[in-house]
Amino acid sequence: MNNFDFHRPATVQDACVLMRQTSDPRLIAGGMSLLPAMKLGFSAPSDLIDLSGIEGLSDIERDDRALHVGAMTTHRVVSRSAVVRAALPALADLAEGIGDRQVRARGTMGGSLANNDPAACYPAAALALGASIVTDRREIAADDFFQGIYQTALASDEIITRVSFPIPQAARYMKFHQPASHYALVGVFVARFNHGVRVAVTGGGNGVFRCAALEQALSSNWSPDICQTLAIDTAQLSSDLHASTRYRAHLIGVLAARAVAASA
């Protein structure tokens, strides 16, 4: 691991200033992805800017229309929050299934979304629920935020402060995980609103994506049976040592059906 300077700003504004004034900075939230990358030599920042000392980034609030979760909220807090479980239990269950206890204790929602690992769980929730990713300067719709493998709409000096999730009529996330990493081999998040259904898939390809075929079918018939009768297009899916494109396509239908059944 290379040498670096460590900073612990007191405000989001201070962190933004440090991002602009240092040569090759990285923000650190939980560090679940960044620190292993640094140890392996894949990342060698000049400066680490720790967000854990900034107040207000771990708040959880609910209003009539949405659940608002601070970017530095850990997976464990999301999974155990009474506010989250009352407003959006599918999100709490998703958080409870991330990684292991150590990862859930340190990893954060904002860090996961900013990293945008193609097999991460939170991106599926954000995209299926039509969430807004709020930064120090703007709100970004989830449909515009995720831009491919490890790529997002964030500027180089932009910081996520909270995520706002519209509250659906019904929602559920189902994941078939890779046993060693607990990342999703395929994960499917279904969300039903009064204007229709949104379905997001993670772990299937080069990033999270919406499944139009399932959205159209479930908007017409919110039933588990409809999910397994559809032919899932394999064009967006990847094949690797863990699963072929055909297997992942099959899993999408199976997991979507389980998610719809469990949402009741």
C-alpha positions in Angstrom: 0.0 0.0 0.0 1.4 3.4 -1.0 1.8 6.4 1.3 -1.2 8.8 1.5 -2.4 11.7 3.6 -5.4 11.2 5.8 -8.1 13.8 6.3 -11.2 13.8 8.5 -13.3 16.9 7.6 -16.1 18.2 9.9 -18.5 19.2 7.1 -19.4 18.2 3.6 -18.2 21.5 2.4 -14.8 20.9 3.9 -14.7 17.5 2.2 -15.5 19.1 -1.1 -12.7 21.6 -0.7 -10.2 18.8 0.1 -11.4 16.9 -3.0 -10.6 19.9 -5.2 -7.3 20.8 -3.5 -5.6 17.4 -3.5 -4.0 15.7 -6.5 -5.6 12.3 -6.5 -8.1 12.0 -3.6 -10.5 9.2 -2.6 -13.5 9.5 -0.3 -13.7 6.7 2.3 -17.0 5.7 3.9 -16.9 2.2 5.1 -13.9 1.3 3.0 -15.2 -2.2 2.1 -14.2 -1.8 -1.5 -11.5 0.9 -1.4 -9.2 -0.6 1.2 -8.9 -4.0 -0.5 -8.2 -2.2 -3.8 -5.5 -0.2 -2.1 -3.9 -3.3 -0.5 -3.8 -5.0 -3.9 -2.3 -2.0 -5.6 -5.4 -1.3 -7.8 -5.9 2.1 -6.2 -3.1 4.4 -5.0 -4.7 7.7 -3.9 -2.7 10.7 -2.7 -5.2 11.5 0.0 -8.0 9.7 1.9 -10.9 11.8 3.0 -12.9 10.1 5.7 -16.6 11.1 5.9 -17.3 9.4 9.2 -16.8 12.6 11.3 -19.5 14.6 9.4 -22.7 14.9 11.4 -26.1 14.4 9.7 -25.0 11.8 7.1 -26.4 8.9 9.0 -30.0 10.2 9.6 -33.0 8.2 8.7 -36.3 10.0 8.2 -39.7 9.3 6.6 -42.4 11.6 5.3 -45.7 10.9 3.5 -44.1 10.1 0.2 -40.5 8.8 0.8 -37.9 7.3 3.0 -34.7 9.3 3.3 -31.5 7.5 4.3 -28.2 9.3 5.0 -25.3 8.2 2.8 -23.2 7.1 5.8 -25.8 4.9 7.2 -24.4 1.4 7.6 -26.1 -1.8 6.3 -26.6 -3.0 9.8 -28.4 0.2 10.8 -30.6 0.1 7.7 -31.5 -3.6 8.5 -32.4 -2.9 12.1 -34.1 0.5 11.8 -37.7 0.6 12.9 -38.3 3.5 10.6 -37.0 1.5 7.6 -38.9 -1.7 8.5 -42.1 0.2 8.9 -41.8 2.2 5.6 -39.9 -0.1 3.3 -39.2 -3.6 4.8 -37.8 -4.8 1.5 -34.9 -2.4 1.9 -34.2 -3.6 5.5 -34.3 -7.2 4.3 -31.9 -6.4 1.4 -29.4 -4.7 3.9 -29.6 -7.7 6.2 -28.4 -10.0 3.4 -25.4 -8.0 2.3 -22.0 -9.6 3.0 -21.3 -10.8 6.5 -21.5 -9.2 9.9 -18.3 -7.2 9.5 -19.3 -5.8 6.2 -22.7 -4.9 7.4 -21.2 -3.1 10.4 -18.9 -1.0 8.3 -20.3 -0.7 4.8 -22.5 2.2 4.0 -25.3 2.9 1.6 -23.7 5.9 -0.1 -20.4 4.0 -0.5 -22.1 1.1 -2.2 -24.0 3.4 -4.6 -21.0 5.5 -5.4 -18.9 2.4 -6.1 -21.6 0.9 -8.3 -20.3 -2.7 -8.2 -22.1 -4.6 -10.9 -23.2 -7.2 -8.4 -24.0 -4.9 -5.5 -27.5 -5.0 -3.9 -28.3 -1.3 -3.2 -28.2 -0.3 -6.8 -31.1 -2.7 -7.5 -33.2 -1.1 -4.8 -32.4 2.4 -5.9 -33.3 1.7 -9.5 -36.4 -0.4 -8.9 -37.8 2.1 -6.4 -37.0 5.1 -8.6 -34.9 6.7 -5.9 -33.2 10.1 -5.9 -29.5 10.2 -5.0 -29.0 13.5 -3.3 -25.5 15.1 -3.4 -23.9 18.2 -2.0 -25.2 20.1 -5.1 -28.2 18.3 -6.8 -30.6 15.4 -6.9 -29.9 12.6 -9.5 -32.6 10.2 -10.5 -31.6 6.6 -10.2 -32.4 6.1 -13.9 -29.6 8.6 -14.7 -27.2 7.8 -11.9 -26.0 4.3 -12.9 -23.9 4.4 -16.1 -22.2 1.0 -16.4 -19.7 -1.0 -14.5 -18.3 1.1 -11.6 -19.5 4.2 -13.4 -22.0 6.8 -12.1 -23.2 10.3 -12.9 -21.2 11.7 -9.9 -18.6 14.4 -10.7 -15.1 13.8 -9.4 -15.6 16.2 -6.4 -19.3 15.4 -5.7 -20.5 13.7 -2.5 -23.7 11.7 -1.9 -25.4 13.0 1.3 -28.6 11.0 1.3 -30.9 8.7 -0.8 -34.6 9.3 -1.0 -36.8 6.2 -1.8 -40.4 6.6 -2.9 -42.6 4.2 -0.8 -44.2 1.6 -3.0 -47.4 -0.4 -2.6 -45.4 -3.6 -2.5 -41.7 -4.5 -2.9 -39.3 -7.3 -2.4 -35.7 -8.2 -3.2 -34.5 -11.7 -3.9 -30.8 -12.7 -4.4 -29.0 -15.8 -5.5 -25.6 -15.1 -4.0 -22.1 -16.2 -4.7 -21.2 -18.3 -1.6 -17.7 -16.9 -1.1 -18.4 -13.2 -1.6 -22.1 -13.0 -0.9 -22.4 -10.7 -3.9 -25.4 -11.3 -6.1 -24.9 -13.9 -8.8 -28.3 -12.5 -9.7 -30.5 -10.2 -7.6 -34.0 -9.0 -8.5 -35.8 -6.2 -6.9 -39.5 -5.7 -7.8 -41.6 -2.7 -6.8 -45.2 -2.0 -7.5 -46.6 1.5 -7.5 -50.0 2.8 -8.5 -48.6 3.9 -11.8 -47.0 0.6 -12.6 -44.2 -1.8 -11.8 -40.4 -1.4 -11.8 -38.0 -4.3 -11.8 -34.2 -4.0 -11.4 -31.6 -6.7 -11.9 -28.1 -6.8 -10.4 -25.3 -9.3 -10.8 -26.5 -10.2 -14.3 -24.2 -8.1 -16.4 -22.0 -5.0 -16.5 -24.2 -3.1 -14.1 -27.7 -2.9 -12.7 -30.5 -2.6 -15.2 -34.2 -2.5 -15.5 -36.1 -5.5 -17.0 -38.7 -4.1 -19.3 -40.3 -7.5 -20.1 -41.0 -8.2 -16.4 -42.2 -4.6 -15.8 -44.8 -4.8 -18.5 -45.9 -8.3 -17.6 -46.2 -7.5 -13.9 -48.0 -4.2 -14.5 -50.7 -6.2 -16.2 -50.7 -9.1 -13.9 -49.0 -8.9 -10.5 -48.5 -12.7 -10.1 -45.6 -15.0 -9.5 -46.7 -17.3 -12.3 -46.2 -14.7 -15.0 -42.5 -14.2 -14.2 -41.5 -17.7 -15.2 -43.3 -17.8 -18.4 -41.3 -14.9 -19.9 -38.3 -15.4 -22.1 -35.6 -13.1 -20.6 -33.3 -11.5 -23.2 -29.7 -12.7 -22.6 -28.1 -9.7 -24.5 -27.5 -7.7 -21.3 -26.3 -10.7 -19.4 -22.8 -11.9 -18.8 -21.2 -15.4 -18.8 -18.4 -16.3 -16.4 -17.1 -19.2 -14.3 -20.0 -18.8 -12.0 -22.9 -18.9 -14.4 -23.8 -18.8 -18.1 -26.1 -16.2 -19.7 -28.9 -18.8 -20.0 -28.6 -19.7 -16.3 -28.7 -16.1 -15.2 -31.8 -15.5 -17.4 -33.5 -18.4 -15.8 -32.6 -17.1 -12.3 -34.1 -13.7 -13.1 -37.5 -15.3 -13.7 -37.3 -17.5 -10.7 -36.2 -14.7 -8.4 -38.7 -12.3 -9.7 -41.5 -14.9 -9.0 -40.2 -15.4 -5.5 -40.0 -11.7 -4.9 -43.6 -11.1 -6.1 -44.9 -14.0 -3.9 -43.0 -12.8 -0.9 -44.2 -9.2 -1.3 -47.6 -10.2 -0.2 
